[in-house]
Amino acid sequence: MGTCTKPDFVVPILATFKQVKLLFSMAYSLDEFRFTAEMLDAGHVEPRLMMGQTIALEEVPDMLISMRTRKNNDVKVQVDLFL
């Protein structure tokens, strides 16, 4: 989840022209958690496939380039500041 900690500039008229809807949520609902648990329990989702590499902080720029150019299949990576 990405969260802005500083003011974020939004131009309402541009959103209106694009028919954009903004929805803000603090957390997931109980139904969403239940659905996710049921999908995992039923074997419909393989959570290990969602996990990528653990990399050191200095590897982040190269990893971002690799992910942008689709040279690797990671969707998410974990940055370990102590590697």
C-alpha positions in Angstrom: 0.0 0.0 0.0 1.3 3.4 -0.9 0.3 6.4 1.2 1.2 10.0 0.7 2.4 11.7 3.8 2.5 15.2 2.2 -0.2 17.1 0.3 -0.8 15.5 -3.1 -1.9 17.8 -6.0 -5.2 16.8 -7.6 -6.9 18.7 -10.3 -10.7 17.9 -9.9 -11.6 19.1 -13.4 -9.2 16.7 -15.0 -10.7 13.8 -13.0 -14.1 14.9 -14.0 -13.2 14.9 -17.7 -11.8 11.4 -17.3 -14.8 10.3 -15.1 -12.4 9.3 -12.4 -13.7 8.1 -9.1 -11.5 8.3 -6.0 -12.0 5.9 -3.2 -10.1 6.1 0.1 -10.0 3.3 2.5 -8.2 2.8 5.8 -8.4 -1.0 5.8 -10.0 -4.0 4.2 -13.5 -5.1 5.2 -14.1 -8.3 7.1 -15.8 -9.7 3.9 -12.6 -9.0 1.9 -10.5 -10.8 4.5 -12.9 -13.7 4.6 -12.9 -14.0 0.8 -9.1 -14.0 0.7 -8.8 -16.6 3.4 -11.3 -18.8 1.6 -9.4 -18.5 -1.7 -6.1 -19.4 0.0 -7.7 -22.3 1.9 -9.3 -23.7 -1.3 -5.9 -23.6 -3.1 -7.1 -21.0 -5.7 -4.1 -18.8 -4.9 -0.5 -19.8 -4.5 1.0 -17.1 -2.2 4.6 -18.1 -2.9 4.1 -16.9 -6.5 3.5 -13.4 -5.2 6.8 -13.3 -3.3 9.9 -11.9 -5.1 13.4 -11.5 -4.1 14.9 -9.9 -1.0 17.4 -7.3 -2.1 19.8 -4.8 -0.5 19.0 -1.1 -0.6 21.7 -0.4 -3.2 20.1 -2.9 -5.6 16.8 -1.0 -5.7 17.7 1.2 -8.8 18.7 -1.8 -10.9 15.7 -3.8 -9.7 13.3 -1.0 -10.7 14.8 -0.9 -14.2 14.6 -4.7 -14.4 11.0 -4.6 -13.4 10.1 -1.8 -15.7 11.7 -3.5 -18.7 10.1 -6.8 -17.7 13.5 -8.5 -17.5 12.4 -10.3 -14.4 9.1 -11.7 -13.3 9.0 -10.2 -9.7 5.9 -8.3 -8.9 7.1 -7.4 -5.4 10.5 -7.3 -3.8 11.5 -6.8 -0.2 14.3 -4.4 0.6 16.4 -5.5 3.5 18.3 -2.6 4.9 20.7 -4.9 6.7 21.9 -7.0 3.8 
